Amino acid sequence: MKDWIQLNQISQIDDIKAARGYHLIFKHSTRCSISMMAKRTFERYWDVIPDSTSLYFLDLISHRDISAYIAETFHVHHESPQILLIKDGECILDASHGDISADEVAEVING
């Protein structure tokens, strides 16, 4: 069973940027029904993602500063809900709303 790693400190983003391998960040608004649906759908199919991929979860409402830092660090436009797939410190995939797909993440990783 996969589990989310909660993002609650900016230093975690620096750690992700410096780390090797694949890391996925899911940015979620707890006040948005579309975001909740995207999260549920993603979790329903996330078993296709290799277990070696770290899965991070960001509550945007509680941590707007971290969300802004993610956008700045990985050079992406902020959206919610949004996933970012990071490989060796670089964002190689970002998707939002209905484009969020565990299958696409797995396809990119498994190349």
C-alpha positions as a Markdown table, in Angstrom:
| # | Residue | x | y | z |
|---|---|---|---|---|
| 1 | Met | 0.0 | 0.0 | 0.0 |
| 2 | Lys | 1.3 | 3.4 | -1.0 |
| 3 | Asp | 1.3 | 6.3 | 1.4 |
| 4 | Trp | 1.6 | 10.1 | 0.9 |
| 5 | Ile | 4.5 | 11.9 | 2.4 |
| 6 | Gln | 3.1 | 15.2 | 3.7 |
| 7 | Leu | 4.8 | 18.4 | 2.6 |
| 8 | Asn | 4.8 | 20.9 | 5.4 |
| 9 | Gln | 8.3 | 22.5 | 5.2 |
| 10 | Ile | 10.0 | 24.4 | 2.4 |
| 11 | Ser | 13.2 | 22.5 | 3.1 |
| 12 | Gln | 11.5 | 19.3 | 1.9 |
| 13 | Ile | 11.3 | 20.9 | -1.6 |
| 14 | Asp | 15.0 | 21.6 | -1.5 |
| 15 | Asp | 15.5 | 18.0 | -0.6 |
| 16 | Ile | 13.4 | 16.8 | -3.5 |
| 17 | Lys | 15.3 | 19.2 | -5.9 |
| 18 | Ala | 18.6 | 17.7 | -4.7 |
| 19 | Ala | 17.6 | 14.1 | -4.7 |
| 20 | Arg | 18.1 | 11.5 | -7.5 |
| 21 | Gly | 15.3 | 9.4 | -8.8 |
| 22 | Tyr | 11.6 | 10.0 | -9.3 |
| 23 | His | 9.4 | 12.0 | -6.9 |
| 24 | Leu | 5.8 | 13.0 | -7.4 |
| 25 | Ile | 4.2 | 16.0 | -5.9 |
| 26 | Phe | 0.4 | 16.2 | -5.7 |
| 27 | Lys | -0.9 | 19.7 | -4.9 |
| 28 | His | -4.4 | 19.6 | -3.5 |
| 29 | Ser | -7.0 | 22.1 | -2.4 |
| 30 | Thr | -9.0 | 20.7 | 0.5 |
| 31 | Arg | -11.8 | 23.2 | -0.4 |
| 32 | Cys | -12.2 | 22.1 | -4.0 |
| 33 | Ser | -14.5 | 19.2 | -5.1 |
| 34 | Ile | -12.6 | 18.9 | -8.4 |
| 35 | Ser | -9.3 | 18.6 | -6.5 |
| 36 | Met | -10.8 | 15.9 | -4.2 |
| 37 | Met | -12.1 | 13.9 | -7.2 |
| 38 | Ala | -8.7 | 14.1 | -9.0 |
| 39 | Lys | -7.0 | 12.9 | -5.8 |
| 40 | Arg | -9.4 | 10.0 | -5.4 |
| 41 | Thr | -9.1 | 8.9 | -9.0 |
| 42 | Phe | -5.3 | 9.2 | -8.8 |
| 43 | Glu | -5.2 | 7.1 | -5.7 |
| 44 | Arg | -7.5 | 4.5 | -7.2 |
| 45 | Tyr | -4.9 | 3.8 | -9.9 |
| 46 | Trp | -1.6 | 4.7 | -8.3 |
| 47 | Asp | -0.5 | 1.1 | -7.9 |
| 48 | Val | 0.9 | 1.3 | -11.5 |
| 49 | Ile | 3.5 | 3.8 | -10.3 |
| 50 | Pro | 6.8 | 2.1 | -9.3 |
| 51 | Asp | 7.2 | 1.7 | -5.5 |
| 52 | Ser | 10.6 | 3.4 | -5.7 |
| 53 | Thr | 8.8 | 6.7 | -6.6 |
| 54 | Ser | 8.3 | 9.0 | -3.6 |
| 55 | Leu | 4.7 | 10.4 | -3.4 |
| 56 | Tyr | 4.4 | 13.8 | -1.8 |
| 57 | Phe | 1.1 | 15.5 | -0.9 |
| 58 | Leu | 0.7 | 19.3 | -0.4 |
| 59 | Asp | -2.4 | 20.8 | 1.3 |
| 60 | Leu | -2.5 | 24.1 | -0.6 |
| 61 | Ile | -4.8 | 25.8 | 1.9 |
| 62 | Ser | -2.5 | 25.2 | 4.8 |
| 63 | His | 0.8 | 25.7 | 2.9 |
| 64 | Arg | 0.5 | 28.4 | 0.2 |
| 65 | Asp | 4.1 | 29.4 | 0.8 |
| 66 | Ile | 5.3 | 25.9 | -0.1 |
| 67 | Ser | 3.1 | 25.9 | -3.2 |
| 68 | Ala | 4.6 | 29.2 | -4.4 |
| 69 | Tyr | 8.1 | 27.8 | -3.7 |
| 70 | Ile | 7.3 | 24.7 | -5.8 |
| 71 | Ala | 6.2 | 26.8 | -8.7 |
| 72 | Glu | 9.4 | 28.9 | -8.4 |
| 73 | Thr | 11.8 | 26.0 | -7.9 |
| 74 | Phe | 10.5 | 23.8 | -10.7 |
| 75 | His | 9.5 | 26.6 | -13.1 |
| 76 | Val | 5.8 | 25.6 | -13.4 |
| 77 | His | 2.6 | 27.7 | -13.3 |
| 78 | His | 0.6 | 27.1 | -10.2 |
| 79 | Glu | -2.6 | 25.1 | -10.6 |
| 80 | Ser | -4.8 | 23.1 | -8.3 |
| 81 | Pro | -5.1 | 20.2 | -8.4 |
| 82 | Gln | -1.7 | 19.6 | -10.0 |
| 83 | Ile | 0.9 | 16.9 | -10.1 |
| 84 | Leu | 4.6 | 17.3 | -10.8 |
| 85 | Leu | 6.8 | 14.4 | -11.6 |
| 86 | Ile | 10.4 | 15.3 | -10.6 |
| 87 | Lys | 13.4 | 13.3 | -12.0 |
| 88 | Asp | 16.9 | 14.1 | -10.6 |
| 89 | Gly | 15.7 | 17.5 | -9.5 |
| 90 | Glu | 14.0 | 18.5 | -12.7 |
| 91 | Cys | 10.2 | 18.6 | -13.4 |
| 92 | Ile | 9.6 | 16.3 | -16.4 |
| 93 | Leu | 5.8 | 16.2 | -16.2 |
| 94 | Asp | 3.2 | 18.5 | -14.8 |
| 95 | Ala | -0.6 | 18.0 | -15.2 |
| 96 | Ser | -3.7 | 19.5 | -13.7 |
| 97 | His | -7.3 | 18.9 | -13.3 |
| 98 | Gly | -8.6 | 16.1 | -15.6 |
| 99 | Asp | -5.2 | 15.6 | -17.1 |
| 100 | Ile | -3.9 | 14.1 | -13.8 |
| 101 | Ser | -3.2 | 10.4 | -14.5 |
| 102 | Ala | -1.4 | 7.7 | -12.6 |
| 103 | Asp | -1.1 | 5.8 | -15.9 |
| 104 | Glu | 0.7 | 8.7 | -17.6 |
| 105 | Val | 3.1 | 9.0 | -14.6 |
| 106 | Ala | 3.9 | 5.3 | -14.8 |
| 107 | Glu | 4.4 | 5.5 | -18.6 |
| 108 | Val | 6.9 | 8.4 | -18.2 |
| 109 | Ile | 8.8 | 6.6 | -15.5 |
| 110 | Asn | 8.8 | 3.2 | -17.2 |
| 111 | Gly | 9.6 | 4.9 | -20.5 |
